[in-house]
Amino acid sequence: MADPEKLFMVNVVTPDGLIFSHHSSIVEMRAIDGQRSVMYNHLPILTPLAIGEIKVKRSREMNNVVNHIAVSGGYFEFSNNVATIIADSAERAGNIDVSRAKAARERAQNALKKAQAAHDQRSLERAQVALRRAINRISVYNSDN
């Protein structure tokens, strides 16, 4: 008889509330110091997240469905087989308005050009972050479709 699948709970929370809560066999994310994967019974961890994609691989019973979530930074915490992602903003791939994300990318690219021309470091950094967020949202949307 096969061993039962080892699953743990994954919760994604933003200031707007809980946006995702499911069991998972593995979670992959981009921490500020590199790519990380967490499975059942992982040692406790708390790590800051970079702008990136969270991949939540569900159980074999769910045909190994993978949920894709775009996050704009935040924190990942794992203990007692519960993963909690706390992010300023997070969107499931199916909820991303790709036309809005593409418009945000265009605005950020224009702001980047203006900041470079004006040699405005602060505006340049803000535009770079906005561009990374928009590109991430588009990428996560495309990974699910």
N, C-alpha and C positions, 0 to 999 in steps of 0.2 A: 504494500500500500504506500502510495506517495505521501511525502510530508505535506501538511497543509501549508499553503502559501503564507509567508510572513508579511503582514501588512501593518502599516502605521497610519496615523491620522495626519493630514496636512490641512492647515488653515491659513488663508491669506486674508489679512486685515489691513484696511486703509482707514483714514479718518472718516470715510463714509460708512464704514462698517465691514462686516464679513462679506467677502466677495467669492470665496471658494472654500469648500470644506468637503473633503473626500478621503477615502482610504487609498493608500499608494504602496507600491512595492519599491519604488526608487524615486528620488527627487534630484534633478540636476539643476544647478544654478551657477551664475557667475558672481563670485565674491570679488572684492576689490583686489585680492591677491591671486586670483586665478579661478579656474573652473573647479567646482566641487560636486560630488555626488554623495548622497546619503541613503542608506538602506536600513532596514529593520535592525534594531539593537546597536546602532551606531553610538559611539561615545558622545556624551553631551557636548554641544558646540554652540557658540554664539559668534557670528561673523557678519560684518557689514557687507551689503550687496552693492554691486555696480549696476549701472543701467544695463539691463539685459533681459534675457528670457529665462523663465522658470519652466522646466519640463517636469510634469508630474505623470509618471508612468503608473497606470492603474493595474489592477489584478488580471491574471490570466482569465478569470471568469468574465471579465469585461473585454476579452479579446485583445489584451494589452493596449488598450486605448491610452493615448498620450494627450494630456491637456497642456496647452501652451498658454503662458501668462506673461504679459509684458509688465515689467516693473521698472520704476524710475528710482532705483536705489532702495535703501531701507536696511532691514536686519533680518537674518535667518537664525532661528534658535531651534535646537533639537534637544529634547530630553524626555526620558520615559516613553519613548516611541510616539512622541507627538512633535511634529514640525510646525512651527509658527513663523510665518513671514509677515513682518510688519513693514509696510511700504507707504510712502507719501501718496503714490498713485500706483494702481495695478489694474490691468484689464485682461480679461480672458480673450483669446484670439477671436472668438465668435462675436464678441461685443465691440470690437475695434471698428470705428468708422474710418475706413481706409482713405476715403476722399478728404476727410478732415485731417488725417495724419499727413497726407501728401501736401495739403495746403500749409500745414505747420512746417513741413520740411522746406517748402519754398520760401516761407517767411523767414525761417532761420538762415537759409542760404543768403537771402538778401541782407539780413541784419549782419551776417558775418562779413560780407563784402564792404558794407558801410563802416563797420568797426575797424576793419583792416585799413581802409582808406584814411580813416580819421586817426589811426594809431591809438585807439581807445581800448586799452587792455581789459578793463572791466566789462565793457559791452561785448568784446570779442569772446571772453570766457562764457558769458551768459548765452551768446549765440551758439557757441560750440556745444554747450549742454543741451540747449533746445534742439539742435540738429541731431545729436545722438539719441535723444528721446523720440523724436519723430521717426528716425530711421529704424530704431528698435521696434516701434509700434508697427511699422510697415512690414518689417521682417517677420515678426511674430504672426501677424495676420496672414502673410504668405506661407508660413510654415504649416499652418492649419488648413490651408485650402489647396 
